[in-house]
Structure formats: C-alpha cells, structure tokens
Amino acid sequence: MNWKNLLALASLCILVQPTVGQEKTEKKDASAKVEMLELAKGKVVLAKPEKWKTVPPKSQMIEHEFRVAGEGENFARITIMQASGGIQGNIDRWIGQFESVKKEDTKVEKKDVEQTKVHMVEITGTFKESMGPGGPGAATKKQENYKMLGAILELKDGALIFIKATGPNEIVTGLREGFVKMLDGLKNK
C-alpha cells in the first residue's frame, strides 16, 4: 500500500468515526424519551419515572400499574386510579393498612402544583398486604419494614386521583425523588 492510499484510508476513518459516535448518541437520546401518563380523561398529565416498568393492573379499578424491582424477588408496586371516599378517609385507610402505626407517626404534606392540590403521605412499618378481595376480615400477609409513598391529587373539579407506591422500605425510599419530581411536574389540561 502506498502513502496516497494510506492517507485516503486515514481520511476515511476520520470522517466515519464522528458518524459512529453520533449514531450511539442518537440511540441513547431516543431511548431516554419520557412516557407521559394522561389521567382523569386527559385532565392531568404526568411524566412516568423511568424506573417504573408497566405491568397489567391486578384490578379493574386500577388505571395504571407499575413495578420497580429490587434485589431477588422484592419489588415495589405502584398503582394509579381515580376514586372517591374523600382525602382524609383514604389517608386513614392507608394508615390502617399498617400495623400499629399512628397518624402522628405518619408524614403528610400538602402543596399546590398548577391548579391541583397534592396530598403526599409517607408511612413506614409492618404492612398488612391483602391476600385477596378487601373488606373486613380479609386475609392479610404481614410485610415487615415496608413503606408506602402515596399521593392524592385533588383536581379543581373535585375529582381525586390516587397514586400509591408500596414495597420494601429500601426500594420505595429509592423511588421518592422520582415520585416527587413527577408530582411537581404535573400539568393540567
């Protein structure tokens, strides 16, 4: 191979190399697209946190269900649904899903995001996981060192949307930053 051919080959490598790098960047950017969740018939839009894996809802009442895996078979379950029952009534019910937890030991925050009131609840302790249809006397499995991170979105028309992440404390604590960011970024339509 003479020096002219070698020079031409080197020039070709220089031209091709940035294209290969750009291709990798474009693929990375394309995979980083944020999935938007429309709730309450499109009245509210949230950006789904990247770690949340979509799974089929366990119940017809649930509009969206997600999982975030931890070590082994541990995972957090995240559900989103529109329902009624009032804000305090649902917060009390969530507290009642934990063994020996008092209201005063539960962290509750309230803030306004756009025209939506957001009631955020954090509960840690022994979770009484329902093993079937709910209601008084339903079978439960006690899950120690669990955490619930919940939010009730109170829309300006009075509709309520419930978002709840429940699972091992370590996993749910790891979701908190993305959960809060999602709530802070909600948009009303």
N, C-alpha and C positions, 0 to 999 in steps of 0.2 A: 504494500500500500504506500503510495507516495504522499508527500506532505500536503498536496492540494486535497486529496481525498480525506486525509486525516482532519484537515481544517474544516472541510464541509461536514464531516461526521460530528465534530465537536460543536459546530454552529447549530446543527440539527438538534443535538442533545440539549443545548441551552434553550432553544425555542420550545421544545416539547416539555421540559421539566416544569415550568410555571403552569402549563395547562394541566398536568397531572396534579399538582398541588391545588389548583383551583377546583378541580373535579372533587377532590376529597373535602374541601371546604364547603362546596355546594351541597354535597350529600349530607354533611353534618348539619348545615343550616336547614335543609329540607326535613330532616328527622326531628328537629327541635320545634316544629310547629306546635302551637298550643291548641288543645281541643277546647272549644267553648261549649258550655252547657247552658241550654235555654230552659228556664224553669217557669212555672206558673203560666203556661201557654205563651211563652216568649216575653213576659213582663220583666224578667230578670235574667241577666246573662253573667255567668261566672267562668273564669279560666280554670279548667281542671288541672290540679297539680300533676306534674309529670310522672311522679312515682305511682299514682293511682292507676291500677290495672282494672279495666272494666270487666265485670262478670255479670251473668244473668241474675236479676233480682230474685231473692228467695220467696218473695210475696208479691201479690198483685198490687198491694198498696204502695210499694216502693217504686219510684220512678227511675232512679239510677242506683246502681250498687257497684262498689269498687273493693279491691283488696290491695293491701300493701304487705308483702311478705317480709318476714323476719328470719331468724335462724330456725332451722329444722322445719317443723310444721306450723310454727307460730305465725300468725298474721293478724292484721287489723282489718276489721270490716267497716266500710264506710257506706252509709245509706243516705239517700236524699228523697224526701217525699213531701207532698203538700197534705196538710191535715188540719184538724180543728182541735178543740179541747183547751184552748187558752194557753197563754205563755206560762204563768206560774204553775198551773195544773200539770203541764208537761215537764217543767223543771222538777217539780216534786216527784213525779212518776220516775224520772231518770234517777233522782237521788235514791228512790225506793228500790231501784234495781241493784243497789249496792248494799252489802250487809253492814249494819251498824255505822252508817255514815250520817252525820248530822248536817242540816242546812248550813250552819255556821262554819263547818269544815269544808264547804264547797265554794269554789271560786266562781263568781258570777260577775260578768262585765256587761255593760250596755253602751253602745255607741251608735251614732248615725253615720251611715255611708250613703251618699247621694240622698234619696228620699226614702231610704229603708232603715228601720231600726233593727240593729243586730244585737241579739242577746246571746252572749257566749258563756258556756258553762264548762267547768273542768271538775271532774270527780275522780278520785283515786281510792282504791281499796279492793275488797273482795266482791267481784261482780257475780250476780246471780243470773247466769245465762239461761234463757228459756230453752227448753228441750222440745218444744212443740207449740201448739196453739196457746196463746197467752190467756190471761184471766186468773182469777183467784184459784189457788190450789194447783196451778200449772207446775209441771216438773221442771226443776232447775238444776244446773250444774254450777258449783261454786268455782270461780276462777280467781285465784289469789293474785295480788299485785297487778291488777288491771286498771285501766284508765279509760275514761270517756271524755271526749272532746266534742261538745255539741254546740250547735248554733241554731237559733230560731230567728228567721228573717221575717220581720213584721212589715209587710208591704203597705203602701199608703192607702190601698183599698181595703185593708184589714185582713187580707189573705196571709196565711202563715206557711212558711217553708221550713222544714226540719232537716238539718244536716248533722249526722252523728257518726263519729269515728270511735270504735270500741275495740280494745285488744290489750295485749300485754303492755304494761306501763312504758317500757323502753321503746317499743315501736310507735305507740301513739304520741309519746313525748317528741319523738323524732319527726312526726308529721306536723307538729304545732306551727312551725314557721310558715310552711306552705299553706296550711289551713287558714291562718290569719291573713296571709298575703292574698289568698283567693277571696276572702271576705272583704278585705279593704279595696279590692279591685272590682267589686261587683258593679254592674251597670244596669240602670233601669231603662226600659224602652217605652 
